[in-house]
Amino acid sequence: MAVIHRTDLKPTKLELLASWLPSRPWYLGGAGGPDLAKAGGFRLDDPHGEVGIEFMVVTDTSGTRPTTYLVPLAYRGAPLDGAEHALVGTMEHGVLGRRWAYDGCHDPVLVAQLLALIEGRVQAQDQNISDTPDREVTRSYIGDGLASTDFTTATDDQEGTELPLPHGEALRLHRVLRPAPDNKPVLSSEATGHVAGSWHMPDGTRAYGMFAVLGHQAATPDDRHRTG
């Protein structure tokens, strides 16, 4: 299981994200740059113990209204070949030394473990406590098995990130998070799997919504809003 180190990071994760988020097409913040606070998230384990996998949820209060983002991050001890375009930044870890932080949608280890989570082969882990499952992360899958593929084709749009999979399927990550009505996310008719979870709202309440949806084809804009 992944070990959570209590140590300093320079720069911090929020400082890295504050520089990187405005470059994303789904960023909705103000012109002066994001004002970020951690709002939740979870981790997954790399079975080989080499890549740190974290799904961070952060809230930005720089715009006209608070916006919450899902940011999957892959932490590596060396650069990932061919992923220069996905580098969020580097930081110095007090225990592990220099770490390269990547947008996890372009990291094959993170994507493989996310698909394993959807299938139920692995369990989400607490973001802050070692060897502790996160019971608030839910998932479902009704397919026949997910094949591995080349994950370098992830593309961003104004709502999120989409990863084409074999056999006409696509995995869509909701980067701009929206609480589901009554905290009960609704899947579209095209969906074959999902991951959902909770986060803290700026007013202190708890929200619950969709993080990722697997479907036979790319979700339409209407479906994206319906699924949270």
GINOR-V696340 format. One record per pair of residues at least 24 apart in sequence whose ideal C-beta (glycine too) atoms are under 6 Angstrom apart, sorted by the first residue. I is the first residue (numbers start at 0). J is the second residue. Records with the same first field share a line. If there is no record, write none. Layout:
# GINOR-V696340
I = J ; J
This chain:
# GINOR-V696340
0 = 44 ; 130
1 = 42 ; 44
2 = 129
3 = 129
4 = 94
6 = 93 ; 94
7 = 93
8 = 90 ; 92
9 = 91
10 = 90
15 = 87 ; 88
19 = 87
24 = 155 ; 157
25 = 157 ; 158 ; 174 ; 175
27 = 62 ; 66
28 = 59 ; 61 ; 62
29 = 61 ; 62
33 = 59 ; 61
34 = 60 ; 61
35 = 59
38 = 67 ; 198 ; 199
39 = 198 ; 199
40 = 126
41 = 123 ; 126 ; 133 ; 136
42 = 124 ; 126
43 = 112
45 = 108
50 = 75 ; 108
52 = 109 ; 112
56 = 198
58 = 201
65 = 201
67 = 176
68 = 174
69 = 174 ; 176 ; 210
71 = 103 ; 109
72 = 100 ; 103
73 = 101 ; 103 ; 106 ; 109
74 = 98 ; 100
75 = 99
104 = 153 ; 160
105 = 153
107 = 150
110 = 150
114 = 145
117 = 192 ; 213
118 = 145
135 = 196 ; 197
136 = 196
137 = 195
138 = 194
139 = 192 ; 193
140 = 192
141 = 191
142 = 191
158 = 223
161 = 217
167 = 215
168 = 215
169 = 217
170 = 213
171 = 212 ; 218
172 = 211
173 = 209
176 = 208
177 = 208 ; 227
178 = 206 ; 208
179 = 208 ; 227
182 = 207
184 = 208 ; 209 ; 227
185 = 225
186 = 226
187 = 222 ; 225 ; 226
189 = 214 ; 215
190 = 214
